[in-house]
Amino acid sequence: MSPSGPFFDDSGALNVGRLNAELVPIAKLVAVFGAIAAVPFLLAVASGALVFTLLSQFVLAVGSAVVLIHVVARGIELADE
């Protein structure tokens, strides 16, 4: 029995193009929030201020939540197809 799902073609092989099409937006979201969090983290390293460390942790927490919401929403969309 061949696997069925959004990332497999009719022959049961992995559809790499479709997989990459789903992975690229997630990777971009992770990169954006990582870059945004890097700025206050570098300021915290340079100045030693705790507030910048907390700000970078907050940005990472919000970014993780956004990525998780995107993954769940996209998974629901793919399940409906």
NORLIN-V910503 format. One record per backbone hydrogen bond with DSSP energy under -0.5 kcal/mol. CO is the residue of the C=O (numbers start at 1). NH is the residue of the N-H. E is the energy in kcal/mol with one decimal. If there is no record, write none. Layout:
BEGIN
co=CO nh=NH e=E
co=CO nh=NH e=E
END
This chain:
BEGIN
co=5 nh=8 e=-1.2
co=7 nh=15 e=-3.0
co=9 nh=12 e=-1.4
co=13 nh=9 e=-2.4
co=14 nh=16 e=-1.2
co=15 nh=19 e=-2.0
co=16 nh=20 e=-2.7
co=17 nh=21 e=-2.0
co=18 nh=22 e=-1.2
co=19 nh=23 e=-1.9
co=20 nh=24 e=-2.3
co=21 nh=25 e=-0.5
co=22 nh=26 e=-0.8
co=23 nh=27 e=-2.6
co=24 nh=28 e=-2.4
co=25 nh=29 e=-2.1
co=26 nh=30 e=-2.3
co=27 nh=31 e=-2.4
co=28 nh=32 e=-2.5
co=29 nh=33 e=-2.3
co=30 nh=34 e=-2.1
co=31 nh=35 e=-2.4
co=32 nh=36 e=-2.4
co=33 nh=37 e=-2.2
co=34 nh=38 e=-1.4
co=35 nh=39 e=-1.0
co=36 nh=40 e=-0.8
co=37 nh=41 e=-1.5
co=38 nh=42 e=-2.7
co=39 nh=43 e=-2.0
co=40 nh=44 e=-2.2
co=41 nh=45 e=-2.2
co=42 nh=46 e=-2.2
co=43 nh=47 e=-2.6
co=44 nh=48 e=-2.4
co=49 nh=53 e=-0.9
co=50 nh=54 e=-2.4
co=51 nh=55 e=-2.2
co=52 nh=56 e=-2.3
co=53 nh=57 e=-2.1
co=54 nh=58 e=-2.2
co=55 nh=59 e=-2.3
co=56 nh=60 e=-2.1
co=57 nh=61 e=-2.1
co=58 nh=62 e=-2.6
co=59 nh=63 e=-2.6
co=60 nh=64 e=-2.3
co=61 nh=65 e=-1.9
co=62 nh=66 e=-2.4
co=63 nh=67 e=-2.5
co=64 nh=68 e=-2.4
co=65 nh=69 e=-2.5
co=66 nh=70 e=-2.3
co=67 nh=71 e=-2.5
co=68 nh=72 e=-2.4
co=69 nh=73 e=-2.7
co=70 nh=74 e=-2.6
co=71 nh=75 e=-2.2
co=72 nh=76 e=-2.1
co=73 nh=77 e=-2.0
co=74 nh=78 e=-2.5
co=75 nh=79 e=-1.9
co=76 nh=80 e=-1.3
co=77 nh=81 e=-0.7
co=78 nh=81 e=-0.6
END
